[in-house]
Amino acid sequence: LYLYLIASFFEHHQFIIWTTSSILLLVYIAAIATAFSFWALNEACKRLPTTVSSFGLLGIPMVSLISSWILLGEPLH
């Protein structure tokens, strides 16, 4: 909610049209997907050696950068 308020102050785009499906998607992303991600991360850290877990966590930004470059065509800076 805070990021939405800050973004609406600095970004001058059309505001979000709140529909039932957009609210349900927001709840899904905020609650279910985030909870699953934290659970999966904690389980992986418990079951894998520390070095494997740390390399996996350090690889997340690289995978994100490469994926956005390939899928979205964003430039690499």
All heavy atoms as an XYZ file, in Angstrom:
614
protein
N       0.830     -1.192      0.000
C       0.000      0.000      0.000
C       0.873      1.253      0.000
O       0.566      2.214     -0.688
C      -0.936     -0.029      1.201
C      -1.921      1.127      1.296
C      -2.856      1.145      0.102
C      -2.699      1.025      2.571
N       1.979      1.207      0.768
C       2.852      2.366      0.814
C       3.501      2.632     -0.535
O       3.606      3.787     -0.954
C       3.935      2.183      1.876
C       3.388      2.068      3.275
C       3.564      0.923      4.018
C       2.678      3.118      3.842
C       3.056      0.815      5.297
C       2.162      3.026      5.115
C       2.348      1.872      5.840
O       1.844      1.777      7.085
N       3.933      1.575     -1.191
C       4.554      1.753     -2.510
C       3.575      2.300     -3.525
O       3.938      3.095     -4.393
C       5.139      0.423     -2.994
C       6.365     -0.059     -2.244
C       6.807     -1.411     -2.792
C       7.480      0.932     -2.319
N       2.326      1.909     -3.422
C       1.301      2.430     -4.331
C       1.126      3.929     -4.128
O       1.034      4.689     -5.094
C      -0.024      1.699     -4.123
C      -1.160      2.282     -4.919
C      -1.213      2.112     -6.295
C      -2.147      3.033     -4.309
C      -2.235      2.653     -7.039
C      -3.176      3.583     -5.041
C      -3.217      3.391     -6.411
O      -4.227      3.946     -7.145
N       1.089      4.364     -2.893
C       0.936      5.791     -2.608
C       2.142      6.589     -3.076
O       2.001      7.664     -3.668
C       0.701      6.001     -1.114
C      -0.591      5.433     -0.553
C      -0.630      5.599      0.955
C      -1.793      6.095     -1.207
N       3.333      6.064     -2.843
C       4.537      6.762     -3.287
C       4.606      6.795     -4.809
O       4.925      7.828     -5.408
C       5.786      6.093     -2.687
C       5.800      6.306     -1.170
C       7.065      6.641     -3.306
C       6.847      5.495     -0.457
N       4.306      5.674     -5.450
C       4.345      5.627     -6.916
C       3.299      6.546     -7.527
O       3.556      7.187     -8.546
C       4.129      4.196     -7.394
N       2.124      6.642     -6.926
C       1.094      7.522     -7.481
C       1.484      8.988     -7.349
O       1.035      9.826     -8.126
C      -0.249      7.265     -6.806
O      -0.190      7.614     -5.441
N       2.350      9.306     -6.385
C       2.821     10.676     -6.237
C       3.867     11.021     -7.293
O       3.851     12.099     -7.866
C       3.395     10.883     -4.831
C       3.910     12.266     -4.596
C       3.042     13.334     -4.431
C       5.274     12.500     -4.547
C       3.520     14.606     -4.223
C       5.763     13.772     -4.330
C       4.886     14.831     -4.171
N       4.784     10.084     -7.560
C       5.879     10.359     -8.486
C       5.570      9.997     -9.932
O       6.094     10.611    -10.856
C       7.143      9.617     -8.041
C       7.757     10.212     -6.814
C       7.654      9.576     -5.594
C       8.422     11.417     -6.881
C       8.215     10.120     -4.456
C       8.986     11.986     -5.748
C       8.882     11.337     -4.533
N       4.765      8.995    -10.158
C       4.433      8.553    -11.508
C       3.105      9.186    -11.926
O       2.156      9.195    -11.164
C       4.308      7.030    -11.564
C       5.576      6.301    -11.206
C       6.635      6.400    -12.277
O       6.275      6.530    -13.467
O       7.824      6.358    -11.931
N       3.057      9.687    -13.134
C       1.841     10.354    -13.591
C       1.140      9.530    -14.660
O       0.878      9.975    -15.759
C       2.179     11.748    -14.116
C       2.840     12.590    -13.068
N       2.176     13.038    -11.940
C       4.102     13.043    -12.941
C       2.988     13.742    -11.194
N       4.178     13.756    -11.782
N       0.854      8.290    -14.304
C       0.149      7.395    -15.203
C      -1.300      7.275    -14.750
O      -1.685      7.753    -13.688
C       0.797      6.012    -15.214
C       2.197      6.033    -15.734
N       2.495      6.229    -17.055
C       3.395      5.898    -15.108
C       3.801      6.212    -17.227
N       4.367      6.008    -16.046
N      -2.064      6.596    -15.553
C      -3.456      6.371    -15.197
C      -3.536      5.523    -13.935
O      -2.779      4.585    -13.750
C      -4.172      5.655    -16.339
C      -5.631      5.416    -16.076
C      -6.289      4.666    -17.223
O      -5.608      4.202    -18.130
N      -7.584      4.556    -17.174
N      -4.463      5.869    -13.071
C      -4.620      5.114    -11.837
C      -5.221      3.737    -12.124
O      -5.840      3.513    -13.156
C      -5.517      5.867    -10.852
C      -4.831      7.024    -10.216
C      -4.977      8.307    -10.714
C      -4.014      6.831     -9.121
C      -4.334      9.363    -10.132
C      -3.365      7.886     -8.525
C      -3.528      9.166     -9.030
N      -5.066      2.847    -11.183
C      -5.565      1.489    -11.321
C      -7.081      1.488    -11.211
O      -7.652      2.136    -10.341
C      -4.962      0.585    -10.233
C      -3.455      0.504    -10.388
C      -5.593     -0.797    -10.263
C      -2.769     -0.224     -9.265
N      -7.692      0.761    -12.099
C      -9.137      0.561    -12.019
C      -9.347     -0.710    -11.211
O      -9.027     -1.809    -11.663
C      -9.766      0.447    -13.422
C      -9.509      1.739    -14.190
C     -11.249      0.139    -13.313
C      -9.868      1.655    -15.648
N      -9.838     -0.568     -9.987
C      -9.979     -1.701     -9.080
C     -11.199     -2.523     -9.451
O     -12.321     -2.040     -9.374
C     -10.083     -1.221     -7.635
C      -8.829     -0.572     -7.169
C      -8.608      0.761     -7.024
C      -7.626     -1.222     -6.807
N      -7.325      0.978     -6.584
C      -6.697     -0.214     -6.442
C      -7.221     -2.547     -6.751
C      -5.406     -0.515     -6.023
C      -5.931     -2.833     -6.329
C      -5.043     -1.825     -5.976
N     -10.951     -3.741     -9.875
C     -12.023     -4.689    -10.160
C     -11.867     -5.867     -9.202
O     -10.878     -5.969     -8.480
C     -11.952     -5.190    -11.611
O     -10.702     -5.867    -11.801
C     -12.059     -4.031    -12.595
N     -12.830     -6.741     -9.225
C     -12.755     -7.916     -8.358
C     -11.552     -8.780     -8.708
O     -10.836     -9.257     -7.821
C     -14.051     -8.740     -8.473
O     -15.152     -7.893     -8.170
C     -14.039     -9.904     -7.516
N     -11.300     -8.962     -9.987
C     -10.171     -9.805    -10.382
C      -8.836     -9.162    -10.029
O      -7.899     -9.860     -9.626
C     -10.236    -10.112    -11.871
O     -10.122     -8.930    -12.620
N      -8.713     -7.838    -10.144
C      -7.438     -7.206     -9.779
C      -7.197     -7.284     -8.277
O      -6.066     -7.482     -7.840
C      -7.405     -5.749    -10.247
O      -8.368     -4.979     -9.578
N      -8.239     -7.174     -7.481
C      -8.083     -7.304     -6.028
C      -7.710     -8.735     -5.663
O      -6.833     -8.969     -4.818
C      -9.363     -6.849     -5.307
C      -9.541     -5.345     -5.491
C      -9.312     -7.202     -3.822
C     -10.862     -4.816     -5.011
N      -8.352     -9.715     -6.300
C      -8.021    -11.115     -6.016
C      -6.597    -11.449     -6.437
O      -5.890    -12.189     -5.737
C      -9.013    -12.039     -6.709
C     -10.427    -12.035     -6.126
C     -11.354    -12.884     -6.983
C     -10.421    -12.518     -4.696
N      -6.147    -10.914     -7.564
C      -4.765    -11.132     -7.994
C      -3.776    -10.497     -7.034
O      -2.730    -11.072     -6.724
C      -4.553    -10.595     -9.401
C      -5.169    -11.425    -10.517
C      -5.078    -10.688    -11.844
C      -4.495    -12.765    -10.611
N      -4.096     -9.322     -6.534
C      -3.238     -8.659     -5.569
C      -3.147     -9.461     -4.271
O      -2.063     -9.625     -3.696
C      -3.745     -7.249     -5.289
C      -2.911     -6.399     -4.346
C      -1.531     -6.149     -4.931
C      -3.611     -5.093     -4.082
N      -4.260     -9.988     -3.821
C      -4.267    -10.818     -2.616
C      -3.460    -12.089     -2.855
O      -2.684    -12.512     -1.993
C      -5.714    -11.153     -2.191
C      -5.747    -12.242     -1.139
C      -6.406     -9.903     -1.687
N      -3.602    -12.677     -4.026
C      -2.835    -13.886     -4.345
C      -1.341    -13.595     -4.318
O      -0.566    -14.335     -3.722
C      -3.241    -14.430     -5.712
C      -2.318    -15.519     -6.186
C      -2.385    -16.793     -5.644
C      -1.351    -15.258     -7.154
C      -1.523    -17.789     -6.062
C      -0.492    -16.247     -7.577
C      -0.581    -17.505     -7.033
O       0.279    -18.481     -7.437
N      -0.930    -12.520     -4.978
C       0.490    -12.200     -5.043
C       1.022    -11.852     -3.646
O       2.101    -12.285     -3.257
C       0.738    -11.041     -6.034
C       0.481    -11.511     -7.453
C       2.143    -10.485     -5.889
C       0.486    -10.399     -8.471
N       0.247    -11.080     -2.908
C       0.721    -10.620     -1.607
C       0.746    -11.731     -0.574
O       1.685    -11.828      0.210
C      -0.161     -9.472     -1.114
N      -0.253    -12.575     -0.555
C      -0.363    -13.552      0.522
C       0.120    -14.934      0.114
O       1.057    -15.477      0.702
C      -1.809    -13.622      0.998
N      -0.476    -15.505     -0.891
C      -0.218    -16.905     -1.216
C       1.152    -17.095     -1.855
O       1.940    -17.935     -1.406
C      -1.346    -17.451     -2.115
C      -2.669    -17.392     -1.348
C      -1.037    -18.866     -2.565
C      -3.875    -17.675     -2.188
N       1.464    -16.327     -2.882
C       2.742    -16.503     -3.574
C       3.916    -16.143     -2.668
O       4.940    -16.834     -2.655
C       2.771    -15.664     -4.842
N       3.779    -15.092     -1.878
C       4.850    -14.698     -0.974
C       5.048    -15.726      0.129
O       6.183    -16.081      0.464
C       4.555    -13.316     -0.372
O       4.379    -12.383     -1.441
C       5.683    -12.848      0.519
N       3.958    -16.213      0.684
C       4.064    -17.220      1.744
C       4.713    -18.497      1.220
O       5.575    -19.085      1.891
C       2.688    -17.520      2.314
N       4.338    -18.926      0.032
C       4.959    -20.117     -0.548
C       6.440    -19.897     -0.799
O       7.257    -20.783     -0.547
C       4.256    -20.520     -1.847
C       4.937    -21.655     -2.535
C       4.818    -22.944     -2.051
C       5.727    -21.434     -3.654
C       5.467    -24.004     -2.670
C       6.379    -22.475     -4.277
C       6.250    -23.764     -3.781
N       6.805    -18.723     -1.285
C       8.213    -18.444     -1.561
C       9.051    -18.477     -0.295
O      10.144    -19.049     -0.279
C       8.358    -17.083     -2.239
O       7.671    -17.081     -3.463
N       8.558    -17.861      0.769
C       9.297    -17.892      2.033
C       9.378    -19.307      2.592
O      10.419    -19.711      3.110
C       8.658    -16.957      3.063
C       9.065    -15.525      2.890
C       8.141    -14.586      2.518
C      10.377    -15.131      3.106
C       8.503    -13.266      2.349
C      10.750    -13.819      2.941
C       9.819    -12.873      2.567
N       8.314    -20.052      2.491
C       8.337    -21.431      2.962
C       9.351    -22.253      2.178
O      10.145    -23.006      2.753
C       6.945    -22.057      2.848
C       6.947    -23.507      3.159
C       6.943    -24.090      4.390
C       7.002    -24.580      2.205
N       6.976    -25.451      4.270
C       7.019    -25.783      2.929
C       7.030    -24.631      0.815
C       7.062    -27.019      2.308
C       7.084    -25.861      0.205
C       7.096    -27.036      0.943
N       9.337    -22.126      0.840
C      10.264    -22.887      0.002
C      11.707    -22.497      0.292
O      12.598    -23.364      0.336
C       9.936    -22.664     -1.474
N      11.960    -21.220      0.500
C      13.314    -20.772      0.817
C      13.774    -21.343      2.145
O      14.906    -21.839      2.267
C      13.364    -19.245      0.860
C      14.681    -18.631      1.298
C      15.790    -18.954      0.316
C      14.525    -17.152      1.481
N      12.926    -21.305      3.147
C      13.303    -21.854      4.456
C      13.539    -23.354      4.391
O      14.476    -23.871      5.016
C      12.232    -21.530      5.499
C      12.285    -20.084      5.903
O      13.346    -19.477      5.930
N      11.132    -19.519      6.206
N      12.710    -24.073      3.659
C      12.914    -25.515      3.515
C      14.214    -25.830      2.778
O      14.937    -26.747      3.150
C      11.729    -26.151      2.779
C      10.474    -26.228      3.606
C      10.651    -27.102      4.836
O      11.226    -28.204      4.726
O      10.211    -26.667      5.917
N      14.503    -25.063      1.734
C      15.749    -25.286      0.996
C      16.960    -25.007      1.871
O      17.955    -25.743      1.831
C      15.785    -24.414     -0.254
N      16.893    -23.949      2.675
C      18.019    -23.626      3.557
C      18.195    -24.667      4.652
O      19.314    -24.914      5.106
C      17.830    -22.240      4.168
S      18.081    -20.906      2.980
N      17.108    -25.274      5.102
C      17.219    -26.308      6.127
C      17.799    -27.595      5.569
O      18.554    -28.290      6.238
C      15.838    -26.618      6.726
C      15.380    -25.618      7.745
C      14.205    -26.127      8.545
C      12.949    -26.157      7.722
N      11.736    -26.421      8.516
N      17.458    -27.938      4.334
C      17.814    -29.243      3.782
C      19.121    -29.259      2.998
O      19.726    -30.311      2.834
C      16.679    -29.757      2.902
C      15.394    -29.966      3.669
C      14.243    -30.268      2.732
N      12.983    -30.195      3.419
C      12.321    -31.241      3.872
N      12.803    -32.441      3.688
N      11.174    -31.079      4.479
N      19.544    -28.121      2.470
C      20.751    -28.057      1.651
C      21.922    -27.516      2.454
O      21.733    -26.790      3.427
C      20.502    -27.162      0.440
C      19.458    -27.655     -0.561
C      19.192    -26.583     -1.601
C      19.911    -28.935     -1.211
N      23.140    -27.844      2.028
C      24.306    -27.254      2.695
C      24.319    -25.729      2.531
O      23.716    -25.175      1.606
C      25.499    -27.880      1.976
C      24.965    -29.085      1.297
C      23.525    -28.819      1.018
N      25.031    -25.074      3.412
C      25.065    -23.615      3.423
C      25.620    -23.048      2.124
O      25.102    -22.058      1.609
C      25.918    -23.128      4.607
O      25.424    -23.722      5.798
C      25.876    -21.634      4.733
N      26.657    -23.661      1.579
C      27.257    -23.137      0.354
C      26.287    -23.220     -0.820
O      26.195    -22.290     -1.620
C      28.544    -23.886      0.013
O      28.277    -25.293     -0.032
C      29.623    -23.604      1.032
N      25.542    -24.295     -0.910
C      24.575    -24.453     -2.004
C      23.457    -23.421     -1.857
O      23.040    -22.779     -2.827
C      24.011    -25.886     -2.024
C      22.911    -26.025     -3.058
C      25.118    -26.882     -2.291
N      22.983    -23.240     -0.641
C      21.925    -22.261     -0.406
C      22.386    -20.852     -0.730
O      21.658    -20.075     -1.353
C      21.463    -22.314      1.050
O      20.914    -23.549      1.361
N      23.589    -20.501     -0.317
C      24.078    -19.144     -0.556
C      24.318    -18.889     -2.038
O      24.007    -17.804     -2.536
C      25.342    -18.873      0.246
O      26.376    -19.726     -0.166
N      24.854    -19.869     -2.759
C      25.036    -19.690     -4.200
C      23.688    -19.561     -4.907
O      23.533    -18.783     -5.844
C      25.846    -20.833     -4.815
C      27.316    -20.675     -4.651
C      28.062    -21.675     -4.063
C      27.947    -19.540     -5.094
C      29.429    -21.540     -3.906
C      29.315    -19.390     -4.950
C      30.057    -20.391     -4.346
N      22.710    -20.325     -4.455
C      21.370    -20.205     -5.031
C      20.757    -18.842     -4.799
O      20.154    -18.242     -5.695
N      20.918    -18.325     -3.586
C      20.369    -17.005     -3.272
C      21.114    -15.897     -4.012
O      20.504    -14.910     -4.438
C      20.425    -16.753     -1.768
C      19.460    -17.585     -0.939
C      19.720    -17.373      0.541
C      18.032    -17.238     -1.282
N      22.415    -16.047     -4.168
C      23.177    -15.046     -4.909
C      22.888    -15.090     -6.406
O      23.130    -14.113     -7.115
C      24.677    -15.233     -4.657
C      25.149    -14.885     -3.248
C      26.606    -15.279     -3.071
C      24.958    -13.412     -2.979
N      22.385    -16.213     -6.890
C      22.072    -16.334     -8.308
C      20.741    -15.717     -8.713
O      20.491    -15.493     -9.894
N      19.890    -15.433     -7.742
C      18.565    -14.890     -8.050
C      18.637    -13.569     -8.818
O      17.946    -13.403     -9.829
C      17.721    -14.765     -6.766
C      17.374    -16.150     -6.247
C      16.455    -13.953     -7.010
C      16.713    -16.152     -4.895
N      19.458    -12.586     -8.402
C      19.527    -11.345     -9.198
C      20.028    -11.565    -10.617
O      19.549    -10.913    -11.557
C      20.489    -10.461     -8.402
C      20.460    -11.002     -7.028
C      20.210    -12.468     -7.160
N      20.966    -12.493    -10.799
C      21.478    -12.747    -12.147
C      20.407    -13.370    -13.034
O      20.264    -13.005    -14.202
C      22.713    -13.657    -12.078
C      23.892    -13.012    -11.394
S      24.374    -11.443    -12.161
C      24.877    -11.996    -13.760
N      19.660    -14.311    -12.487
C      18.579    -14.929    -13.252
C      17.519    -13.881    -13.598
O      16.984    -13.854    -14.711
C      17.966    -16.112    -12.466
C      16.707    -16.621    -13.117
C      18.983    -17.224    -12.322
N      17.239    -12.983    -12.664
C      16.260    -11.924    -12.923
C      16.723    -10.989    -14.033
O      15.940    -10.617    -14.916
C      16.001    -11.120    -11.652
O      15.523    -11.942    -10.636
N      17.992    -10.600    -13.984
C      18.523     -9.721    -15.021
C      18.490    -10.376    -16.398
O      18.058     -9.768    -17.381
C      19.955     -9.315    -14.683
C      20.133     -8.246    -13.639
C      21.602     -8.105    -13.271
C      19.593     -6.934    -14.153
N      18.937    -11.600    -16.471
C      18.976    -12.302    -17.757
C      17.568    -12.558    -18.280
O      17.293    -12.406    -19.471
C      19.798    -13.594    -17.636
C      21.267    -13.235    -17.371
C      19.676    -14.457    -18.874
C      22.140    -14.395    -16.995
N      16.650    -12.915    -17.388
C      15.268    -13.157    -17.811
C      14.617    -11.887    -18.335
O      13.906    -11.914    -19.343
C      14.445    -13.699    -16.644
O      14.952    -14.920    -16.205
N      14.830    -10.762    -17.657
C      14.237     -9.513    -18.133
C      14.869     -9.071    -19.444
O      14.207     -8.471    -20.289
C      14.369     -8.417    -17.083
O      15.720     -8.068    -16.894
N      16.141     -9.374    -19.630
C      16.799     -9.033    -20.887
C      16.232     -9.862    -22.030
O      15.929     -9.344    -23.102
C      18.300     -9.261    -20.731
C      19.107     -9.066    -21.973
C      19.169     -7.943    -22.752
C      19.972    -10.015    -22.576
N      20.024     -8.143    -23.789
C      20.537     -9.406    -23.708
C      20.336    -11.310    -22.266
C      21.431    -10.067    -24.528
C      21.242    -11.966    -23.076
C      21.776    -11.341    -24.190
N      16.051    -11.159    -21.804
C      15.559    -12.050    -22.864
C      14.066    -11.879    -23.094
O      13.622    -11.706    -24.236
C      15.878    -13.519    -22.505
C      17.398    -13.757    -22.540
C      15.169    -14.479    -23.450
C      17.821    -15.098    -22.018
N      13.274    -11.906    -22.029
C      11.814    -11.909    -22.184
C      11.216    -10.532    -22.424
O      10.253    -10.394    -23.176
C      11.168    -12.529    -20.943
C      11.529    -13.978    -20.668
C      10.952    -14.421    -19.334
C      11.034    -14.870    -21.786
N      11.778     -9.499    -21.794
C      11.203     -8.171    -21.884
C      11.988     -7.212    -22.764
O      11.542     -6.108    -23.046
C      11.054     -7.562    -20.475
C      10.211     -8.373    -19.494
C      10.278     -7.753    -18.117
C       8.791     -8.492    -19.987
N      13.186     -7.630    -23.167
C      13.999     -6.776    -24.022
C      14.598     -5.578    -23.288
O      14.921     -4.573    -23.916
N      14.748     -5.664    -21.977
C      15.306     -4.562    -21.220
C      16.819     -4.526    -21.401
O      17.465     -5.564    -21.492
C      14.969     -4.704    -19.731
C      13.509     -4.545    -19.450
C      13.213     -4.552    -17.962
O      14.163     -4.522    -17.159
O      12.028     -4.559    -17.620
N      17.402     -3.316    -21.458
C      18.851     -3.230    -21.638
C      19.573     -3.612    -20.352
O      19.067     -3.424    -19.251
C      19.067     -1.754    -21.970
C      17.915     -1.044    -21.355
C      16.759     -2.010    -21.433
N      20.766     -4.155    -20.521
C      21.619     -4.480    -19.374
C      22.564     -3.328    -19.138
O      23.329     -2.943    -20.017
C      22.405     -5.759    -19.635
C      21.579     -7.038    -19.804
C      22.494     -8.199    -20.144
C      20.792     -7.331    -18.547
N      22.520     -2.761    -17.957
C      23.406     -1.629    -17.622
C      24.405     -2.064    -16.611
O      24.185     -2.755    -15.721
C      22.621     -0.447    -17.060
C      21.692      0.161    -18.059
N      22.105      1.049    -19.014
C      20.375     -0.012    -18.262
C      21.064      1.418    -19.738
N      19.999      0.771    -19.295
